[in-house]
Amino acid sequence: MGNNFLTSRELEIFKLLALNETTKTIADKLNISEKTTRNHISNVIGKLGVSSRTQALIELIKYGIIKIDNYALEGMYGTKTL
């Protein structure tokens, strides 16, 4: 699976999900509706053939599309940055 598997918006949303952001917070940060945010999440779930956002995030990490490192983990508990 290459880097072009996800749209830039889908990738952005899943990076924020990896930082433990809520759907509402993601929508607010990206100036889109919560419905649009959920649609992007659903699209990725469908592309991956999984049944939840958690499973999708795990698959994206396994494929190396999203990387979790100390920087991302720090974001979960402090300042959240990409």
ZIZICOR-V748045 format. One record per run of one state. SS is the DSSP state (a for helix, b for strand, c for the rest). FROM is the first residue (numbers start at 0). LEN is the number of residues. If there is no record, write none. Layout:
ss=SS from=FROM len=LEN
ss=SS from=FROM len=LEN
//
This chain:
ss=c from=0 len=2
ss=a from=2 len=3
ss=c from=5 len=2
ss=a from=7 len=11
ss=c from=18 len=4
ss=a from=22 len=8
ss=c from=30 len=3
ss=a from=33 len=15
ss=c from=48 len=4
ss=a from=52 len=10
ss=c from=62 len=7
ss=a from=69 len=8
ss=c from=77 len=5
//
